[in-house]
């Protein structure tokens, strides 16, 4: 499993709201899963925006920010595959 896929799964899990059936078993509906994915995507978009704004404001030229933004875009692609 790639590190991007693992990070995507962890992020979606953080936004997941579980339901419990009458026997006490937790489960998740498709709607809840899609909502968690959308929240994770918004989180990634905000992280990218912050990095881009910081990068532009301070006119930093460095591979660190570019690599970080590329990595976040990879995580976002993995979220869409879940």
Secondary structure, 3 states (H helix, E strand, C coil): CCHHHHHHHHHHHHCCCCEECCCCCEECCHHHHHHHHHHHHHHHHHHHHHHHHHHHHCCCCCHHHHHHHHHHHHHHHHHHHC
